[in-house]
Structure formats: C-alpha cells, structure tokens
Amino acid sequence: MTEQTLAAPIDDQQERPRGFSRYQVLLVALLALVQFTIILDFIIMSPLGAILMPSLGITAGQFGVAVSAYAFSAGLSGILAAGFADRFDRKRLLLFFYVGFALGTALCAAAQTYHVLLIGRIVTGLFGGVIGSVVLAIVTDLFPLQLRGRVMGFVQTAFAASQVLGVPAGLFLANHWNWHACFSAIVGLAIATIAIIAFAMKPVDAHLKLKQDRNPFHHLVATVGEPRYTLAFAVTTLLATGGYMIMPYSSAFTVNNVGIDIAHLPTIYLVSGLFSIVTGPLVGRASDAFGKYPTFVFGCTMTIIMVLIYTHLGHVSLATAITVNVLMFVGIFSRMIPSQALISAIPDPSQRGSFSAVSASLQQLSGGLGSVLAAAIISQQPDGSLLHFERIGYVVVATTIITLVAMYFVQKSVAERAGKSVV
C-alpha cells in the first residue's frame, strides 16, 4: 500500500486540487493546537527559569535536571510505545497520551517543592513525549509527500504561536500571580483540546489493514534494526541536541549576560514568535516548491551564523537582542520543517508509528543529554551571569554541520525510492 492510498480517506484533491478540504483544514488546525500545548509546556520552562530558580531556591544545575527529566522520561516512553504504535487507531492513541500529559501538567501546577515539580515533569514527559510522534504519523498517513511541507509548516507554527501567545501570557501570569498559574492555564487548554479531538476528529486506522507483526517487541526490533532507518535516526538525534542545550538557559542568558530587563522578556518572545508564525508556512511552501534539502541547507547555514552571534552577545540594546533572536529562529524553522517532511518519507506505511515513536524517543534522549551537557559546560556567577555559554554555541555548530552532510544521503535515499513507487 502506497502513501497515496493511505492519504485517500481525506485526500479529495480531485475536488480541490490546489488546496485542502475543509476537514483537512480542521485537522491541521487541531494538530497544530495539540502541538501548541505540548511545545508550550516544554518551552515555558525556559522563560520561567529566571523566576522559578529563586522561587524554589534551586541552582542552575538543578533547573537543568528538571528540564532534562522531561526529556529522559519522554525518551523512555517513546521506546516503550514504539512496539504498540502501529497496532491502534492513531486517534485513540493520541487521546490516551494527551490525557496523561494533562494530568502530568496538573501535577506541575500543584507543585510546591522542587521534588514534586521534578516528578510532575517526569510524568508529563512520559505521556507528552510520545504525542509529537503520533501527530507526525497522522500527518504522514493522511497527506501525500508533495503537500507535507506545507502541512508541517502550519503544524510547526505551533512553536511560534507558543511564543507569541503562550510565553508572554505565561510570563504575565507568573509576574502577576505565580509560576503555578502558567501550568494551570495549559491544563485548561489541554482539556478543551481533548474534547475537540474526541468529537471532531475521525479515526485514523488505515494502517491497521496492513500486515502487522503481532508481537510488539518484534515490531520494535524490526523497526530499530531496519538499515534504511539508521541514518534518519542519527539525523533526528543530532538535530535535537542544539535546541535542548540553548533553550533552557536562554532567559537567564538574556537577562544576566545580555543585560535585558526581565520585564522585557515577553517582548522578545512576542516579536520572535510573530516573525516565526509568518516564517513557518513560508518555509513549508518553499520546501515543497524548491526542494526540502535545499531549504534545509539554507536553514543550517542561517542557524550556524546566528547561533555563533547569539552565544557571543554582550550587553546590547533590546532592538538588537530581538533582531538576533528573530533571525536565529528563522534558521531553526528553516531546518526543522523540511527535515521532518523529508524524514517522514523514509519509513514503510506499516512501521510509521513505531518509526516516529523511536525517532521521538531518540530526539528526547539526545535532548536530555544535551541539557545535562550544557549544565556541565556552563557555570553561574554570583551576579547570575552564565560563564562559557559560547562553548554551547560551538557544539551546536558542530552538530549542525554533521546533520547537513547526513541529510544529503537521507534525501538521496528518498529520491531513489520515489523513482520506484508513489511517495
């Protein structure tokens, strides 16, 4: 069964050859909303770092552990879920993990001590870490490759929207009430999203008609052991390293090293997010129109330049800080969207769920290691400034260069398969 066959349930291109059906539009918006809450739950930890650390009386190292705890638990759950990922209706699978994510976030909202917060992050990671892979599998099942860049572009605008709407709103709540209110707001939004999924989303079960390995462990081993997937897994692993190293400490670096007042942090996230909302769909269209790998090359080049500039910033004006952040996120989006669209063409239809789960697991685990590595590289001075932050930039540049080369062979493999079958 080809990707075109699996796309048939909602692919009414005969009626609307140049656009999406109403249900496709609804589905993309719904998946973007899911991603919005998942991403917001993770990235809100970064801007809250400057508030959370003194509030709980914890060090930068302890804060890094809290961030990486989510990543490690998400990585573990991804491996455990991989064997079962293709054995259930993806809608039901999404609902199950999303409910667990909401419960874990509720525990974070109720936390009064560091250890309770740590447990909350672990629970949230166990469930939330799998959701991204389920969303990717749904997109891959229901949309053909030639439209997937656009879909990924819209779904990934959730990252930008979380900055435009979520992070400023979260910081507002934290500044006017407390940091617990941020997680409470995410729980409320998640409950509303769960209701929409339950009543508005159709089952996604075409993959169940394909031949499946009845043993979940064998299914996992078959996916991990497939030689064609090895390079794609490696690229996914390295792509995650940079973001997890820089993001958790970005707010502390901006306030204490760059000299931006904490009251202006929402402005930086707001403007960066607004530009990213525009950039996401444009990058998606560009990857479909000009090629996913050329777009990825542009993104990597931009990322390398801007990461080096960002991690070497001294005291600068608010306008300069905003400009650097905006351009850095343009680079990140320009490699994230085409890479996901390209890698989604790698797995066979019967292994998409397990492939996505393993990819997400590797992504989270490498991200967790990246966060721990970053905590080991930097140190916090008595005045709050971070020492050796530029070394993190060098690591990010190195991993970006490696992925640039590896992705060439990934796209070459996809192109070779495309010449033999419908992808």
C-alpha positions as CSV (number, residue, x, y, z in Angstrom):
1,M,0.0,0.0,0.0
2,T,1.4,3.4,-1.0
3,E,1.4,6.7,0.8
4,Q,-1.2,7.9,-1.8
5,T,-3.5,5.1,-0.7
6,L,-3.2,5.9,2.9
7,A,-3.9,9.6,2.1
8,A,-7.2,8.6,0.4
9,P,-9.5,9.0,3.5
10,I,-9.2,12.8,3.5
11,D,-7.4,13.5,0.2
12,D,-10.1,14.9,-2.0
13,Q,-7.6,16.5,-4.4
14,Q,-10.0,15.8,-7.3
15,E,-12.4,18.4,-5.9
16,R,-9.8,20.8,-4.6
17,P,-6.6,20.1,-6.4
18,R,-4.7,23.2,-5.2
19,G,-5.9,23.4,-1.7
20,F,-7.1,21.4,1.3
21,S,-10.6,20.1,2.1
22,R,-12.5,21.6,5.0
23,Y,-11.8,18.5,7.1
24,Q,-8.1,18.7,6.2
25,V,-8.0,22.4,7.3
26,L,-9.8,21.4,10.6
27,L,-7.3,18.5,11.1
28,V,-4.2,20.6,10.5
29,A,-5.6,23.3,12.9
30,L,-6.3,20.6,15.5
31,L,-2.9,19.0,15.3
32,A,-1.3,22.5,15.5
33,L,-3.3,23.1,18.7
34,V,-2.1,19.8,20.1
35,Q,1.5,20.7,19.3
36,F,0.9,24.2,20.7
37,T,0.1,22.9,24.2
38,I,2.9,20.2,24.1
39,I,5.6,22.7,23.0
40,L,4.4,25.4,25.3
41,D,4.6,23.0,28.3
42,F,8.2,22.4,27.4
43,I,9.5,25.8,26.4
44,I,7.7,27.7,29.2
45,M,10.3,26.2,31.5
46,S,12.9,28.3,29.7
47,P,11.5,31.8,30.3
48,L,10.3,30.7,33.8
49,G,13.8,29.8,34.7
50,A,14.7,33.3,35.9
51,I,11.5,33.2,38.1
52,L,11.5,29.5,39.1
53,M,15.0,29.2,40.3
54,P,14.9,31.9,43.0
55,S,11.3,30.9,43.9
56,L,12.2,27.3,44.7
57,G,15.7,28.1,45.8
58,I,17.4,25.9,43.3
59,T,20.6,26.2,41.3
60,A,21.1,26.3,37.5
61,G,22.2,22.7,37.6
62,Q,19.0,21.6,39.4
63,F,17.0,23.5,36.9
64,G,18.8,21.7,34.1
65,V,17.9,18.4,35.7
66,A,14.2,19.4,35.8
67,V,14.3,20.2,32.1
68,S,16.2,17.1,31.2
69,A,13.9,14.9,33.4
70,Y,11.1,15.6,30.9
71,A,13.4,14.6,28.0
72,F,14.6,11.4,29.5
73,S,11.2,10.2,30.6
74,A,9.8,11.1,27.1
75,G,12.7,9.2,25.5
76,L,11.9,6.1,27.6
77,S,8.1,6.3,26.9
78,G,8.9,6.6,23.2
79,I,10.8,3.3,23.2
80,L,8.1,1.6,25.2
81,A,5.3,2.9,23.0
82,A,7.1,2.1,19.7
83,G,6.1,-1.6,19.7
84,F,2.4,-0.7,20.0
85,A,2.3,2.5,17.9
86,D,1.0,0.8,14.8
87,R,-1.5,-1.5,16.5
88,F,-4.1,1.0,17.4
89,D,-6.2,3.7,15.8
90,R,-4.0,6.8,16.0
91,K,-6.8,9.0,17.2
92,R,-7.3,6.8,20.3
93,L,-3.5,6.7,20.9
94,L,-3.4,10.5,20.7
95,L,-6.3,10.8,23.2
96,F,-4.7,8.3,25.7
97,F,-1.3,10.1,25.8
98,Y,-2.8,13.6,25.7
99,V,-4.9,12.8,28.8
100,G,-1.8,11.6,30.6
101,F,0.0,14.8,29.5
102,A,-2.8,16.9,31.0
103,L,-2.6,15.0,34.3
104,G,1.2,15.4,34.5
105,T,1.0,19.2,33.8
106,A,-1.7,19.4,36.5
107,L,0.9,17.9,39.0
108,C,3.4,20.6,37.9
109,A,0.7,23.3,38.6
110,A,0.2,21.9,42.1
111,A,3.9,21.5,42.9
112,Q,5.1,23.5,46.0
113,T,8.6,22.0,46.1
114,Y,11.4,21.2,43.7
115,H,11.0,17.4,44.0
116,V,7.2,17.5,43.3
117,L,7.9,19.6,40.3
118,L,10.5,17.1,39.2
119,I,8.0,14.3,39.5
120,G,5.5,16.3,37.5
121,R,8.0,16.9,34.7
122,I,8.7,13.2,34.6
123,V,5.0,12.2,34.3
124,T,4.4,14.9,31.7
125,G,7.4,13.7,29.7
126,L,6.2,10.0,29.9
127,F,3.0,11.0,28.1
128,G,3.8,14.2,26.3
129,G,6.9,12.9,24.7
130,V,5.0,10.4,22.5
131,I,2.4,12.9,21.2
132,G,4.7,14.5,18.7
133,S,5.4,11.2,17.1
134,V,1.7,10.3,16.9
135,V,1.0,13.7,15.3
136,L,3.8,13.1,12.7
137,A,2.4,9.6,11.9
138,I,-1.1,11.1,11.4
139,V,0.3,13.7,9.0
140,T,2.3,11.1,7.1
141,D,-0.7,8.8,6.8
142,L,-3.2,11.4,5.6
143,F,-1.1,13.8,3.5
144,P,1.0,12.9,0.4
145,L,4.7,13.9,0.4
146,Q,4.2,16.8,-2.1
147,L,1.9,18.5,0.4
148,R,3.7,17.5,3.5
149,G,6.0,20.5,3.6
150,R,3.0,22.9,3.8
151,V,1.3,20.8,6.4
152,M,4.5,20.6,8.5
153,G,4.9,24.3,8.1
154,F,1.4,25.0,9.5
155,V,1.7,22.4,12.3
156,Q,5.1,23.7,13.4
157,T,3.8,27.3,13.6
158,A,2.6,26.0,17.0
159,F,6.1,26.6,18.1
160,A,5.9,30.2,17.1
161,A,2.4,30.6,18.4
162,S,3.5,29.3,21.8
163,Q,6.0,32.2,21.9
164,V,3.5,34.8,20.6
165,L,0.6,33.8,22.7
166,G,1.8,31.3,25.3
167,V,5.1,32.5,26.6
168,P,4.1,36.2,27.0
169,A,0.8,35.1,28.6
170,G,2.7,32.7,30.8
171,L,5.1,35.3,31.9
172,F,2.3,37.7,32.6
173,L,0.6,35.1,34.8
174,A,3.8,34.4,36.6
175,N,4.6,38.0,37.2
176,H,1.2,39.0,38.4
177,W,0.3,35.7,40.3
178,N,2.9,32.9,40.4
179,W,4.5,30.4,38.1
180,H,1.9,27.7,39.0
181,A,-0.7,29.7,37.0
182,C,1.2,29.0,33.8
183,F,0.8,25.3,34.1
184,S,-2.8,25.6,35.2
185,A,-3.6,27.6,32.0
186,I,-2.0,24.8,29.9
187,V,-4.2,22.2,31.7
188,G,-7.3,24.2,30.9
189,L,-6.4,24.5,27.2
190,A,-5.5,20.8,27.1
191,I,-8.9,19.8,28.4
192,A,-10.6,21.8,25.7
193,T,-8.4,20.3,23.0
194,I,-9.2,16.8,24.3
195,A,-12.9,17.5,23.8
196,I,-12.3,18.7,20.2
197,I,-10.3,15.6,19.4
198,A,-12.9,13.2,20.8
199,F,-15.8,14.7,18.9
200,A,-14.4,16.3,15.7
201,M,-11.5,14.0,14.6
202,K,-12.2,10.9,12.5
203,P,-10.4,7.6,13.2
204,V,-7.0,7.2,11.6
205,D,-6.8,3.4,11.2
206,A,-6.0,2.7,7.5
207,H,-2.6,1.3,8.7
208,L,-4.4,-1.5,10.7
209,K,-5.4,-3.1,7.4
210,L,-1.7,-3.7,6.6
211,K,0.2,-6.8,7.6
212,Q,1.5,-6.3,11.2
213,D,3.8,-8.2,13.4
214,R,1.6,-9.4,16.3
215,N,4.4,-9.3,18.8
216,P,5.1,-5.7,19.9
217,F,8.7,-6.4,20.8
218,H,9.4,-7.9,17.4
219,H,7.8,-4.9,15.8
220,L,10.1,-2.6,17.7
221,V,13.2,-4.7,16.9
222,A,12.2,-4.8,13.2
223,T,11.9,-1.0,13.1
224,V,15.1,-0.3,15.1
225,G,17.0,-2.9,13.1
226,E,16.0,-1.7,9.6
227,P,19.2,-0.5,8.0
228,R,17.4,2.1,5.9
229,Y,16.3,3.9,9.1
230,T,19.7,4.2,10.8
231,L,20.8,7.4,9.1
232,A,17.4,9.1,9.6
233,F,17.5,8.2,13.3
234,A,21.1,9.6,13.6
235,V,20.0,12.9,11.9
236,T,17.0,13.2,14.3
237,T,19.2,12.6,17.3
238,L,21.7,15.3,16.3
239,L,19.1,17.9,15.3
240,A,17.7,17.8,18.9
241,T,21.0,18.4,20.6
242,G,21.3,22.1,19.9
243,G,17.8,23.2,20.9
244,Y,18.0,21.5,24.2
245,M,21.4,22.9,25.0
246,I,20.5,26.6,24.3
247,M,16.8,26.9,25.1
248,P,16.7,26.0,28.8
249,Y,19.2,28.8,29.6
250,S,18.1,31.4,27.1
251,S,16.1,33.5,29.5
252,A,18.8,33.6,32.2
253,F,21.4,34.4,29.5
254,T,19.3,37.2,28.0
255,V,18.7,38.8,31.4
256,N,22.0,38.3,33.1
257,N,24.5,38.3,30.2
258,V,22.8,40.4,27.5
259,G,21.5,42.8,30.1
260,I,17.9,42.8,29.1
261,D,15.4,43.6,31.9
262,I,13.3,40.7,32.8
263,A,10.2,42.8,32.2
264,H,11.2,42.9,28.5
265,L,11.5,39.1,28.1
266,P,7.8,38.8,26.9
267,T,8.6,41.4,24.2
268,I,11.5,39.4,22.8
269,Y,9.4,36.2,22.7
270,L,6.4,38.0,21.3
271,V,8.3,39.6,18.4
272,S,10.3,36.5,17.6
273,G,7.1,34.4,17.7
274,L,5.3,36.8,15.3
275,F,8.0,36.5,12.8
276,S,8.1,32.8,13.2
277,I,4.4,32.5,12.5
278,V,5.0,34.1,9.2
279,T,8.2,32.1,8.6
280,G,6.7,28.6,9.3
281,P,4.2,28.5,6.4
282,L,6.6,30.2,4.0
283,V,9.3,27.7,4.8
284,G,6.8,24.8,4.3
285,R,5.8,26.2,0.9
286,A,9.4,26.8,-0.1
287,S,10.4,23.2,0.9
288,D,7.6,21.9,-1.4
289,A,8.4,24.3,-4.2
290,F,12.2,24.4,-4.3
291,G,13.1,21.2,-2.6
292,K,13.3,20.1,1.0
293,Y,17.1,19.6,1.1
294,P,17.9,23.0,-0.4
295,T,15.6,24.6,2.2
296,F,17.3,22.6,4.9
297,V,20.8,23.8,3.7
298,F,19.6,27.4,4.0
299,G,18.3,26.7,7.5
300,C,21.5,25.1,8.6
301,T,23.6,28.0,7.2
302,M,21.4,30.5,8.9
303,T,21.5,28.6,12.2
304,I,25.2,28.4,12.3
305,I,25.7,32.1,11.7
306,M,23.1,33.2,14.2
307,V,24.0,30.7,17.0
308,L,27.6,32.0,16.9
309,I,26.4,35.6,17.1
310,Y,23.8,34.8,19.8
311,T,26.1,32.9,22.1
312,H,28.8,35.6,22.0
313,L,26.4,38.5,22.7
314,G,27.4,41.0,25.4
315,H,25.3,43.9,26.7
316,V,23.2,45.1,23.7
317,S,20.0,47.1,23.2
318,L,16.6,45.5,23.2
319,A,16.2,46.0,19.5
320,T,19.5,44.2,18.8
321,A,18.5,41.3,21.1
322,I,15.2,41.0,19.3
323,T,16.8,41.0,15.8
324,V,19.3,38.3,16.7
325,N,16.5,36.1,18.2
326,V,14.3,36.6,15.2
327,L,17.0,35.6,12.7
328,M,18.1,32.6,14.8
329,F,14.5,31.3,14.8
330,V,14.3,31.8,11.1
331,G,17.3,29.5,10.8
332,I,15.8,26.9,13.2
333,F,12.5,26.8,11.4
334,S,14.2,26.5,8.0
335,R,15.9,23.3,9.0
336,M,13.2,21.9,11.3
337,I,10.3,21.9,8.9
338,P,12.0,20.4,5.7
339,S,13.9,17.8,7.8
340,Q,10.7,16.5,9.3
341,A,8.9,16.4,5.9
342,L,11.8,14.6,4.3
343,I,12.4,12.1,7.1
344,S,8.6,11.3,7.1
345,A,9.1,9.7,3.7
346,I,11.6,7.1,5.0
347,P,9.5,4.5,6.9
348,D,7.2,1.9,5.3
349,P,3.4,2.5,5.9
350,S,3.2,-0.4,8.4
351,Q,6.0,1.0,10.5
352,R,5.3,4.7,10.5
353,G,4.0,4.8,14.1
354,S,6.9,2.8,15.5
355,F,9.4,4.8,13.4
356,S,8.0,8.1,14.6
357,A,8.0,6.9,18.2
358,V,11.6,5.7,18.1
359,S,12.6,9.0,16.4
360,A,10.8,11.0,19.1
361,S,12.5,8.9,21.8
362,L,16.0,9.4,20.3
363,Q,15.2,13.1,20.0
364,Q,14.2,13.4,23.6
365,L,17.0,11.3,24.9
366,S,19.6,13.3,23.0
367,G,17.9,16.5,24.1
368,G,18.2,15.4,27.7
369,L,21.8,14.6,27.3
370,G,22.3,17.9,25.6
371,S,20.7,19.7,28.5
372,V,22.9,17.9,31.0
373,L,26.0,18.6,28.9
374,A,25.1,22.3,28.8
375,A,24.7,22.3,32.5
376,A,28.2,20.8,32.8
377,I,29.7,23.3,30.4
378,I,28.3,26.5,31.9
379,S,28.5,27.8,35.4
380,Q,26.6,30.6,37.1
381,Q,28.5,33.5,38.5
382,P,27.4,35.2,41.8
383,D,25.8,38.0,39.8
384,G,23.7,35.5,37.9
385,S,25.6,35.6,34.6
386,L,26.4,32.4,32.8
387,L,30.1,31.6,32.1
388,H,31.2,29.6,29.0
389,F,27.9,30.0,27.2
390,E,29.7,30.4,23.9
391,R,31.0,26.8,24.1
392,I,27.5,25.6,23.8
393,G,27.3,27.5,20.5
394,Y,30.4,25.6,19.2
395,V,28.7,22.3,20.0
396,V,25.5,23.3,18.2
397,V,27.5,24.4,15.1
398,A,29.4,21.1,15.0
399,T,26.2,19.0,15.2
400,T,24.6,21.2,12.5
401,I,27.4,20.7,10.1
402,I,27.2,16.9,10.6
403,T,23.4,16.8,10.0
404,L,23.9,18.9,6.9
405,V,26.1,16.2,5.4
406,A,24.0,13.3,6.7
407,M,20.7,14.8,5.4
408,Y,22.2,14.8,1.9
409,F,22.2,11.0,2.0
410,V,18.8,10.8,3.5
411,Q,17.3,12.9,0.7
412,K,19.2,10.8,-1.8
413,S,17.6,7.7,-0.4
414,V,14.1,9.3,-0.5
415,A,14.7,10.3,-4.2
416,E,15.8,6.8,-5.2
417,R,12.6,5.3,-3.6
418,A,10.4,7.9,-5.2
419,G,11.6,6.8,-8.6
420,K,10.3,3.3,-7.9
421,S,7.0,3.9,-6.1
422,V,4.5,6.6,-5.1
423,V,5.7,8.6,-2.1
